[in-house]
Amino acid sequence: MAAQGVFISFEGIDGSGKSTQARLLADHLRAAGRQVVATREPGGAPGAEEIRRLLLEGAPDRWSAETEILLFTAARRDHLERTIAPALAAGRIVVSDRFVDSTRVYQGITRGDLRDKVDALHSLMIGREADLTFIIDMDPGLGLSRARGRNGHEERFEDFGEPMQRQMRDGFLALAREFPDRCVVIDGNRAMDAVAAEVAQITDRHLR
Ligand code: TMP
């Protein structure tokens, strides 16, 4: 039978520090001699990165939430086929900065209740969850000011503002309660190193 790797995802609101934590976990695992593929969504494969640009640049009302569900899922399918599935089949550890939980929250609850559509498309086209998901929990106001401080051009979702940021934080916490077997909530309102140490400890326990 083919070797099977481990799939770890990081989730949280914009500015939660999850991208930094995903990178630090990849570094930690590599230092321990593990083979790691660090990746992100939307993106993580050349075609999916092209879809990323369509999704993250432009005016907030550029796409409806329904169209976004289709585009994020299309990007995810490409990411799964080209990057995630081959890495897992080769026995590697995949560390992804976001996966389907982001769609469940950003597209599933923030502009009407579309969660059923997200889940239906996910089971039809993706059919896989992460083995372990870290939800980096962060004060919504602080997260938003950190995200805006970056001054990038991928700001479509940041333009939605603080009330929505608050709704998304609650959405991620609700997902953690819904999927307790794979989700761990981490307090992100602490020093980066303290957060990284907790994430590393939980991952090491999971891998044993
Ligand atoms: P990032 O800032 O973590 O790179 O994520 C890009 C943005 O895309 C972020 O604002 C969240 C959003 N997003 C969704 O709305 N739905 C999704 O399924 C994913 C993966 C990201």
Residues whose N, C-alpha, C, O or C-beta is under 5 A from the ligand:
A	BS01	TMP	D14 E41 P42 F72 R98 F99 S102 T103 Y106 F157 E158
